[in-house]
Amino acid sequence: MSQAVVTGLNGLSYAFILFLLAAGFSLTFGVMGVLNLAHGALYMLGAYIGMQVIASVHQFWLAVVVAAIALAIIGYALYWFFLKKLYNRVPEQGVLTIGLALIIANVVMWIWGPRAHSMMSPHGLTGVVHIGSLGFPVYRLFVVGIGVLVLALLWYMQDRTRVGAIIRAGMDNKDMTVSLGINYGLVSTFVFLLGMALAGVAGVIGAPITGAYPSMGDNLLLLTLIVVVVGGTGYIQGTMLGALVIGLLDTFGKAYIPRVALFFAWVVFLAILLLRPSGLIGRKVF
């Protein structure tokens, strides 16, 4: 029984890492129609930036802030110089961002090398909580708490603020929203910066669990895409539901039947595409 509880908590913490990564991807695609397949590489870059800050000044929260700001700046530069010119051209966006992901991965290997790096949990979060005869890391509970906090803030922004109302209106009918005199371009830019910042935060938060290595973004991008398809774009609730389904399914699969763990995620992915293409909680983007 304690083994199942620990596995479930592991799956929950992993689900919130997926949520932090997928939330930015989902909002960006849902609001702007930008397919950013470099999102995983930016997550990886955020982990390395955070690792460098921690190695230099030994401040975990400063690393989170620096990674978020750095990724927002880098992401906006990529949007301004490249993606903005490919508006509503999704296949071209996909090809371009795959190339950008390869460039980012090679830059990381050039600066930090190809080997994997470990990142220590912040001071005060290095212990374990005992569940029966098993121990569960305190840091993973901290990841769950951070995920819940981010979920609550994004949910509040989406449903209770003027920016959220503009985002929802723009996803329903962008032309009508613009005709009302709303600067939808400014709101879209804010959403893109927020999505990139969340990738940076996810990189630093997740690195003490997964480590930092050049291909880490590739491994998570696939699951992120499945999460977005399962949950649906445009709604934070859908992204969280998709992350929970895939995170728990993947974790329990790896714990009990590791050889076919990813198979179950693909089954859910295909079932959603066939039965409900807009996702469990989502809206049609196009």
Kinemage of the C-alpha trace (Angstrom):
@kinemage 1
@onewidth
@group {chain A} dominant
@subgroup {mainchain}
@vectorlist {calphas} color= white
{ca met a 1} P 0.000 0.000 0.000
{ca ser a 2} L 2.768 2.442 0.924
{ca gln a 3} L 4.491 1.650 -2.405
{ca ala a 4} L 1.356 2.674 -4.330
{ca val a 5} L 1.047 5.900 -2.294
{ca val a 6} L 4.689 6.829 -2.939
{ca thr a 7} L 4.308 6.038 -6.638
{ca gly a 8} L 1.167 8.171 -6.745
{ca leu a 9} L 2.969 11.090 -5.094
{ca asn a 10} L 5.853 10.687 -7.532
{ca gly a 11} L 3.338 10.788 -10.353
{ca leu a 12} L 1.707 13.896 -8.878
{ca ser a 13} L 5.004 15.781 -8.626
{ca tyr a 14} L 5.908 14.735 -12.173
{ca ala a 15} L 2.466 15.840 -13.352
{ca phe a 16} L 3.048 19.328 -11.960
{ca ile a 17} L 6.402 19.576 -13.762
{ca leu a 18} L 4.564 18.645 -16.963
{ca phe a 19} L 1.888 21.206 -16.101
{ca leu a 20} L 4.402 24.033 -15.648
{ca leu a 21} L 5.914 23.196 -19.016
{ca ala a 22} L 2.649 22.547 -20.855
{ca ala a 23} L 0.808 25.602 -19.468
{ca gly a 24} L 3.032 28.021 -21.369
{ca phe a 25} L 2.870 25.912 -24.528
{ca ser a 26} L -0.923 25.618 -24.337
{ca leu a 27} L -1.531 29.319 -23.699
{ca thr a 28} L 0.856 30.380 -26.452
{ca phe a 29} L -0.700 28.050 -28.998
{ca gly a 30} L -4.263 28.756 -27.879
{ca val a 31} L -3.955 32.558 -27.788
{ca met a 32} L -1.475 33.228 -30.602
{ca gly a 33} L -1.618 30.110 -32.748
{ca val a 34} L 2.173 29.793 -32.419
{ca leu a 35} L 3.453 26.207 -32.500
{ca asn a 36} L 6.693 26.514 -30.560
{ca leu a 37} L 8.440 23.141 -30.739
{ca ala a 38} L 11.509 24.754 -29.192
{ca his a 39} L 9.619 24.940 -25.892
{ca gly a 40} L 11.366 21.830 -24.559
{ca ala a 41} L 14.788 23.211 -25.498
{ca leu a 42} L 13.954 26.472 -23.720
{ca tyr a 43} L 12.948 24.459 -20.646
{ca met a 44} L 16.346 22.747 -20.812
{ca leu a 45} L 18.091 26.122 -21.175
{ca gly a 46} L 16.235 27.392 -18.111
{ca ala a 47} L 17.537 24.413 -16.105
{ca tyr a 48} L 21.131 25.170 -17.128
{ca ile a 49} L 20.792 28.891 -16.388
{ca gly a 50} L 19.380 28.075 -12.955
{ca met a 51} L 22.164 25.571 -12.343
{ca gln a 52} L 24.761 28.217 -13.208
{ca val a 53} L 23.200 30.792 -10.863
{ca ile a 54} L 23.057 28.279 -8.006
{ca ala a 55} L 26.687 27.287 -8.616
{ca ser a 56} L 27.711 30.971 -8.517
{ca val a 57} L 25.678 32.471 -5.662
{ca his a 58} L 23.980 29.439 -4.020
{ca gln a 59} L 20.517 31.046 -4.151
{ca phe a 60} L 17.737 28.784 -5.419
{ca trp a 61} L 15.000 31.419 -5.605
{ca leu a 62} L 17.302 33.853 -7.368
{ca ala a 63} L 17.980 31.091 -9.899
{ca val a 64} L 14.224 30.705 -10.480
{ca val a 65} L 13.802 34.461 -11.044
{ca val a 66} L 16.857 34.780 -13.295
{ca ala a 67} L 15.821 31.763 -15.391
{ca ala a 68} L 12.273 33.111 -15.787
{ca ile a 69} L 13.488 36.570 -16.876
{ca ala a 70} L 16.197 35.166 -19.165
{ca leu a 71} L 13.780 32.774 -20.881
{ca ala a 72} L 11.190 35.533 -21.303
{ca ile a 73} L 13.791 37.739 -23.007
{ca ile a 74} L 15.173 34.937 -25.183
{ca gly a 75} L 11.694 33.718 -26.068
{ca tyr a 76} L 10.530 37.190 -27.026
{ca ala a 77} L 13.604 37.652 -29.233
{ca leu a 78} L 12.813 34.378 -31.005
{ca tyr a 79} L 9.231 35.506 -31.494
{ca trp a 80} L 10.110 39.004 -32.714
{ca phe a 81} L 12.809 37.970 -35.187
{ca phe a 82} L 11.367 34.659 -36.404
{ca leu a 83} L 7.892 33.544 -35.348
{ca lys a 84} L 6.161 36.886 -35.869
{ca lys a 85} L 6.874 36.604 -39.594
{ca leu a 86} L 5.181 33.201 -39.740
{ca tyr a 87} L 1.835 34.144 -38.179
{ca asn a 88} L -0.899 31.575 -38.994
{ca arg a 89} L 1.635 29.376 -40.806
{ca val a 90} L 1.754 26.463 -38.388
{ca pro a 91} L 3.785 23.947 -40.469
{ca glu a 92} L 6.492 26.545 -41.079
{ca gln a 93} L 6.492 27.425 -37.363
{ca gly a 94} L 7.016 23.776 -36.492
{ca val a 95} L 9.954 23.338 -38.864
{ca leu a 96} L 11.565 26.621 -37.767
{ca thr a 97} L 11.261 25.920 -34.045
{ca ile a 98} L 12.691 22.409 -34.448
{ca gly a 99} L 15.747 24.055 -35.994
{ca leu a 100} L 15.886 26.594 -33.160
{ca ala a 101} L 15.713 23.740 -30.641
{ca leu a 102} L 18.734 22.084 -32.257
{ca ile a 103} L 20.642 25.377 -32.156
{ca ile a 104} L 19.813 25.888 -28.464
{ca ala a 105} L 20.880 22.316 -27.621
{ca asn a 106} L 24.216 22.782 -29.390
{ca val a 107} L 24.818 26.140 -27.677
{ca val a 108} L 24.195 24.461 -24.310
{ca met a 109} L 26.662 21.660 -25.134
{ca trp a 110} L 29.217 24.247 -26.269
{ca ile a 111} L 28.942 26.191 -22.986
{ca trp a 112} L 28.293 23.459 -20.405
{ca gly a 113} L 29.390 20.307 -22.176
{ca pro a 114} L 27.451 17.155 -23.163
{ca arg a 115} L 27.490 15.445 -19.773
{ca ala a 116} L 24.530 15.397 -17.401
{ca his a 117} L 24.685 17.649 -14.338
{ca ser a 118} L 22.947 17.193 -11.011
{ca met a 119} L 21.345 20.017 -9.056
{ca met a 120} L 20.950 19.856 -5.296
{ca ser a 121} L 17.587 20.559 -3.699
{ca pro a 122} L 17.439 23.928 -1.899
{ca his a 123} L 18.445 24.068 1.755
{ca gly a 124} L 15.608 23.023 4.021
{ca leu a 125} L 13.956 20.804 1.398
{ca thr a 126} L 16.412 17.910 1.408
{ca gly a 127} L 14.722 15.596 3.911
{ca val a 128} L 12.180 12.827 3.480
{ca val a 129} L 8.671 12.163 4.749
{ca his a 130} L 8.123 8.577 5.872
{ca ile a 131} L 5.108 6.781 4.419
{ca gly a 132} L 4.948 3.377 6.032
{ca ser a 133} L 8.361 1.806 5.546
{ca leu a 134} L 9.222 4.069 2.599
{ca gly a 135} L 10.576 7.603 2.447
{ca phe a 136} L 9.306 10.313 0.100
{ca pro a 137} L 11.460 13.387 -0.681
{ca val a 138} L 10.254 16.658 0.822
{ca tyr a 139} L 11.344 18.445 -2.348
{ca arg a 140} L 8.774 16.582 -4.432
{ca leu a 141} L 6.051 17.788 -2.063
{ca phe a 142} L 7.454 21.283 -2.548
{ca val a 143} L 7.122 20.842 -6.342
{ca val a 144} L 3.472 19.899 -5.864
{ca gly a 145} L 2.931 23.011 -3.730
{ca ile a 146} L 4.564 25.261 -6.352
{ca gly a 147} L 2.455 23.654 -9.055
{ca val a 148} L -0.757 24.220 -7.092
{ca leu a 149} L 0.215 27.867 -6.504
{ca val a 150} L 0.936 28.476 -10.201
{ca leu a 151} L -2.292 26.693 -11.156
{ca ala a 152} L -4.298 28.907 -8.791
{ca leu a 153} L -2.673 32.112 -10.085
{ca leu a 154} L -3.170 31.193 -13.750
{ca trp a 155} L -6.735 30.065 -13.108
{ca tyr a 156} L -7.481 33.361 -11.346
{ca met a 157} L -5.914 35.347 -14.191
{ca gln a 158} L -7.908 33.407 -16.767
{ca asp a 159} L -11.312 33.634 -15.089
{ca arg a 160} L -11.200 36.739 -12.874
{ca thr a 161} L -9.093 39.424 -14.548
{ca arg a 162} L -9.507 41.758 -17.519
{ca val a 163} L -6.503 40.186 -19.228
{ca gly a 164} L -8.115 36.769 -18.891
{ca ala a 165} L -11.380 38.064 -20.332
{ca ile a 166} L -9.505 39.525 -23.317
{ca ile a 167} L -7.675 36.231 -23.826
{ca arg a 168} L -10.932 34.250 -23.813
{ca ala a 169} L -12.620 36.740 -26.126
{ca gly a 170} L -9.672 36.702 -28.528
{ca met a 171} L -9.668 32.914 -28.720
{ca asp a 172} L -13.397 32.956 -29.544
{ca asn a 173} L -13.228 35.789 -32.099
{ca lys a 174} L -9.992 37.709 -32.494
{ca asp a 175} L -11.303 40.093 -35.180
{ca met a 176} L -14.265 41.155 -33.046
{ca thr a 177} L -11.998 41.650 -30.038
{ca val a 178} L -9.648 43.902 -32.019
{ca ser a 179} L -12.585 45.852 -33.487
{ca leu a 180} L -13.615 46.827 -29.946
{ca gly a 181} L -10.385 48.831 -29.639
{ca ile a 182} L -8.562 46.252 -27.498
{ca asn a 183} L -4.828 45.983 -28.048
{ca tyr a 184} L -4.868 42.221 -28.503
{ca gly a 185} L -1.302 42.228 -29.804
{ca leu a 186} L -0.071 43.553 -26.452
{ca val a 187} L -2.028 40.889 -24.561
{ca ser a 188} L -0.674 38.182 -26.883
{ca thr a 189} L 2.866 39.387 -26.252
{ca phe a 190} L 2.252 39.234 -22.500
{ca val a 191} L 0.975 35.653 -22.821
{ca phe a 192} L 4.021 34.646 -24.863
{ca leu a 193} L 6.403 36.153 -22.302
{ca leu a 194} L 4.485 34.396 -19.518
{ca gly a 195} L 4.735 31.078 -21.343
{ca met a 196} L 8.481 31.423 -21.805
{ca ala a 197} L 8.956 32.465 -18.169
{ca leu a 198} L 7.012 29.378 -17.044
{ca ala a 199} L 9.368 27.213 -19.114
{ca gly a 200} L 12.301 28.752 -17.240
{ca val a 201} L 10.627 28.199 -13.868
{ca ala a 202} L 9.817 24.587 -14.811
{ca gly a 203} L 13.438 24.003 -15.803
{ca val a 204} L 14.841 25.140 -12.450
{ca ile a 205} L 12.101 23.477 -10.391
{ca gly a 206} L 12.417 20.178 -12.256
{ca ala a 207} L 16.220 19.973 -12.469
{ca pro a 208} L 16.786 18.688 -8.886
{ca ile a 209} L 14.530 15.737 -9.813
{ca thr a 210} L 15.514 15.008 -13.412
{ca gly a 211} L 19.016 16.528 -13.538
{ca ala a 212} L 20.194 18.796 -16.359
{ca tyr a 213} L 21.358 17.322 -19.658
{ca pro a 214} L 21.148 18.522 -23.278
{ca ser a 215} L 18.360 16.157 -24.377
{ca met a 216} L 16.097 16.670 -21.358
{ca gly a 217} L 13.822 19.015 -23.295
{ca asp a 218} L 13.331 16.491 -26.105
{ca asn a 219} L 12.216 13.835 -23.650
{ca leu a 220} L 9.618 16.084 -22.024
{ca leu a 221} L 8.411 17.875 -25.175
{ca leu a 222} L 6.755 14.704 -26.461
{ca leu a 223} L 4.824 14.231 -23.213
{ca thr a 224} L 4.018 17.963 -23.169
{ca leu a 225} L 2.418 17.709 -26.612
{ca ile a 226} L 0.393 14.708 -25.432
{ca val a 227} L -0.682 16.654 -22.328
{ca val a 228} L -1.859 19.604 -24.445
{ca val a 229} L -3.794 17.349 -26.831
{ca val a 230} L -5.406 15.385 -23.989
{ca gly a 231} L -6.306 18.440 -21.900
{ca gly a 232} L -7.053 20.860 -24.731
{ca thr a 233} L -5.610 24.275 -25.548
{ca gly a 234} L -6.681 27.578 -24.090
{ca tyr a 235} L -7.893 26.439 -20.664
{ca ile a 236} L -5.576 26.058 -17.674
{ca gln a 237} L -7.965 23.484 -16.213
{ca gly a 238} L -7.563 21.329 -19.308
{ca thr a 239} L -3.776 21.538 -19.170
{ca met a 240} L -3.782 20.487 -15.517
{ca leu a 241} L -6.160 17.601 -16.186
{ca gly a 242} L -4.024 16.421 -19.101
{ca ala a 243} L -0.863 16.669 -16.980
{ca leu a 244} L -2.453 14.627 -14.197
{ca val a 245} L -3.629 11.911 -16.574
{ca ile a 246} L -0.303 11.588 -18.411
{ca gly a 247} L 1.933 12.171 -15.366
{ca leu a 248} L 0.233 9.527 -13.243
{ca leu a 249} L -0.129 7.087 -16.144
{ca asp a 250} L 3.532 7.424 -17.092
{ca thr a 251} L 4.773 7.110 -13.501
{ca phe a 252} L 2.666 4.060 -12.622
{ca gly a 253} L 3.574 2.518 -15.974
{ca lys a 254} L 7.307 2.951 -15.349
{ca ala a 255} L 6.942 1.573 -11.814
{ca tyr a 256} L 4.984 -1.566 -12.663
{ca ile a 257} L 5.292 -2.255 -16.415
{ca pro a 258} L 8.237 -0.140 -17.629
{ca arg a 259} L 8.566 -1.780 -21.041
{ca val a 260} L 5.200 -0.456 -22.233
{ca ala a 261} L 4.812 2.663 -20.068
{ca leu a 262} L 4.824 5.140 -22.962
{ca phe a 263} L 2.390 2.930 -24.886
{ca phe a 264} L -0.462 3.844 -22.524
{ca ala a 265} L 0.159 7.572 -22.975
{ca trp a 266} L -0.061 7.088 -26.748
{ca val a 267} L -3.300 5.109 -26.369
{ca val a 268} L -4.863 7.994 -24.450
{ca phe a 269} L -3.457 10.454 -27.005
{ca leu a 270} L -4.986 8.586 -29.959
{ca ala a 271} L -8.296 8.034 -28.173
{ca ile a 272} L -8.657 11.761 -27.476
{ca leu a 273} L -7.777 12.643 -31.079
{ca leu a 274} L -10.442 10.243 -32.346
{ca leu a 275} L -13.209 10.906 -29.828
{ca arg a 276} L -12.680 14.513 -28.714
{ca pro a 277} L -10.112 16.375 -30.860
{ca ser a 278} L -10.508 19.610 -28.861
{ca gly a 279} L -9.341 17.836 -25.688
{ca leu a 280} L -11.066 16.944 -22.432
{ca ile a 281} L -11.411 20.627 -21.497
{ca gly a 282} L -10.489 22.755 -24.469
{ca arg a 283} L -11.709 24.868 -27.311
{ca lys a 284} L -11.091 24.720 -31.017
{ca val a 285} L -8.165 26.941 -31.958
{ca phe a 286} L -8.807 27.099 -35.690
